[in-house]
Amino acid sequence: METTTAASFDRAVRPQSNASLCGPASIANVIRSLKQGDVTETDVLSGTSLCSLGFCFLGLTLDELADVARRSSGRRVTILRGLTLEEFREQMKMSNDPSRRYIANFSRREIFGAGAGHHSPIGGYLANEDMVFVLDVNAKYQAWLVETDRLFRAVNTFDGAQKRGLLLIE
C-alpha cells in the first residue's frame, strides 16, 4: 500500500464556503494539514485586498493564490506551470512526500465535461494505477481519483493569458 499525504488532512477537508473561495479553502486545508493552526478562508485572506465581502469575483489566479499562500503559511511557495506530462507525473510522485503539499489549478470542463477553473489540494499519487488523489474542496465533489494524464490536461489549460498549474508549498 502506498503512503500519501492525504492522511495528514485527518479525514477533514473543509469545503469552500462559496463557489468563489476554492483557492483560499485549499490553502486553509493545506495549512491545517501542516499543523500550523486551525485557519479558515477568512484567516488566509486577512490583510489582502482580495475577495472583499467574502467573495472572489472571477476567483483567484494561480499567481494571486501563490501570494496568499506565501503570506498566510510563511512557507516557500513555487508556481509550477508549463510542465510536460512527464514533469507533471514526477511532481505527482513527489506529492507523497510529507514535507510537500500541492494545490492544483485546473479546468473542471476537462475532467467533468462542464464547469470552470478550480483549485484543490492533491492528497497523493498512486503509482501502480498512475492516478492522482484530489481532495476537492467543493462539497459536491469531495475526494476523487483521476488518471494522471487527464488531470494534466485539465491543469495544462489557460486562465486568461497564463496557463494554469500547480502550487508547491514546502
ZALUMKE-126154 format. One line per 3 residues: number of its first residue (from 1); for each residue y negated, z, x of C-alpha. Coordinates in Angstrom, 1 decimal. Layout:
REM residues N
NUM	Y Z X  ...
//
This chain:
REM residues 170
1	0.0 0.0 0.0  -3.4 -1.0 1.4  -6.2 1.6 1.6
4	-9.5 0.6 0.1  -12.9 2.2 -0.1  -12.6 2.4 -3.9
7	-11.2 5.9 -3.6  -14.5 7.1 -2.2  -16.1 6.4 -5.5
10	-14.0 9.2 -7.0  -13.0 7.1 -10.1  -16.5 7.4 -11.3
13	-18.6 4.2 -11.1  -21.5 5.0 -13.3  -22.6 2.0 -15.3
16	-26.1 0.5 -15.2  -28.3 1.9 -17.9  -29.6 -1.5 -19.0
19	-28.8 -5.2 -18.2  -31.6 -5.4 -15.5  -30.6 -2.4 -13.4
22	-27.3 -3.7 -11.9  -28.8 -3.6 -8.3  -30.2 0.0 -8.5
25	-27.0 1.2 -10.2  -24.9 -0.4 -7.4  -27.0 1.3 -4.7
28	-26.8 4.7 -6.5  -23.0 4.4 -6.8  -22.7 3.5 -3.1
31	-24.9 6.4 -2.1  -22.8 8.8 -4.2  -19.6 7.3 -2.6
34	-21.0 8.1 0.8  -21.5 11.7 -0.3  -25.3 11.6 0.1
37	-26.1 13.2 -3.2  -25.9 12.7 -6.9  -28.5 10.0 -7.1
40	-29.4 7.8 -10.1  -31.0 4.4 -10.6  -34.4 6.1 -11.0
43	-33.9 8.0 -7.8  -33.2 4.9 -5.7  -36.2 3.1 -7.3
46	-38.6 6.1 -6.7  -41.5 5.2 -4.5  -41.1 1.5 -5.0
49	-43.3 -0.7 -7.2  -40.2 -2.3 -8.6  -38.7 -2.0 -12.1
52	-41.6 -0.2 -13.8  -40.8 1.4 -17.1  -37.1 1.3 -16.1
55	-36.7 -2.4 -16.5  -36.4 -5.1 -13.7  -37.9 -8.2 -15.2
58	-35.6 -11.1 -14.0  -33.6 -8.5 -12.0  -33.9 -7.9 -8.2
61	-33.3 -10.4 -5.5  -30.9 -9.6 -2.7  -33.9 -9.1 -0.3
64	-35.5 -6.7 -2.7  -32.3 -4.8 -3.2  -31.8 -4.5 0.6
67	-35.3 -2.9 0.9  -34.4 -0.5 -1.9  -31.1 0.3 -0.2
70	-32.7 1.0 3.1  -35.4 3.2 1.6  -33.0 5.2 -0.6
73	-30.0 5.6 1.7  -31.6 5.8 5.1  -28.7 3.7 6.4
76	-28.6 0.4 8.2  -28.5 -2.4 5.6  -27.7 -6.0 6.5
79	-28.0 -9.1 4.3  -25.1 -11.5 4.7  -25.7 -14.9 3.2
82	-24.8 -18.5 4.0  -21.3 -17.4 5.1  -18.4 -19.7 5.3
85	-15.3 -18.9 3.3  -13.5 -17.6 6.4  -16.5 -15.4 7.4
88	-16.7 -14.1 3.8  -13.0 -13.3 3.9  -13.4 -11.4 7.2
91	-16.2 -9.3 5.6  -14.0 -8.6 2.6  -11.2 -7.4 5.0
94	-13.8 -5.1 6.6  -14.7 -3.7 3.2  -11.7 -1.4 3.5
97	-13.4 0.4 6.4  -14.5 3.8 5.0  -17.8 3.6 7.0
100	-18.9 0.4 5.4  -20.0 -0.4 1.8  -20.7 -3.8 0.4
103	-22.6 -4.9 -2.7  -22.0 -8.5 -3.8  -24.8 -10.5 -5.4
106	-23.0 -13.2 -7.4  -23.3 -15.6 -10.4  -21.2 -14.4 -13.3
109	-21.1 -18.0 -14.5  -18.9 -19.0 -11.6  -16.4 -16.3 -12.4
112	-16.5 -15.8 -16.2  -18.0 -19.1 -17.3  -21.2 -17.6 -18.6
115	-23.9 -15.2 -17.5  -26.5 -14.9 -14.8  -26.9 -13.2 -11.5
118	-25.4 -9.8 -11.0  -24.9 -7.1 -8.3  -21.9 -4.8 -8.0
121	-20.2 -2.8 -5.3  -17.0 -4.0 -3.6  -14.2 -1.5 -3.8
124	-11.9 -3.2 -1.3  -9.8 -6.1 -0.3  -6.1 -6.6 -1.0
127	-4.9 -8.8 1.9  -1.4 -9.6 0.7  -2.9 -11.0 -2.5
130	-6.2 -12.3 -1.0  -8.1 -10.6 -3.8  -11.3 -8.5 -3.9
133	-11.6 -5.4 -6.0  -15.1 -5.4 -7.7  -16.4 -2.1 -9.0
136	-18.6 -3.7 -11.7  -21.5 -1.5 -12.8  -21.6 -3.3 -16.2
139	-19.6 -1.0 -18.5  -18.4 -4.0 -20.5  -16.5 -5.4 -17.4
142	-15.7 -2.2 -15.4  -13.5 -2.8 -12.3  -11.7 -6.1 -11.8
145	-9.8 -8.1 -9.2  -10.8 -11.6 -8.3  -9.4 -14.2 -5.8
148	-11.5 -14.1 -2.6  -12.4 -17.8 -2.8  -13.5 -17.5 -6.4
151	-15.8 -14.6 -5.6  -17.1 -16.6 -2.5  -18.0 -19.5 -4.8
154	-19.9 -17.1 -7.0  -21.7 -15.5 -4.1  -22.5 -18.9 -2.5
157	-24.9 -19.8 -5.2  -28.7 -19.9 -5.3  -31.0 -17.3 -6.8
160	-34.3 -19.3 -6.7  -34.8 -20.8 -3.3  -32.4 -18.3 -1.5
163	-28.6 -18.1 -1.5  -27.0 -15.0 -3.0  -24.9 -13.0 -0.6
166	-23.7 -9.5 0.3  -25.4 -6.3 1.3  -23.6 -4.4 4.1
169	-24.5 -0.7 4.1  -23.4 1.3 7.2
//
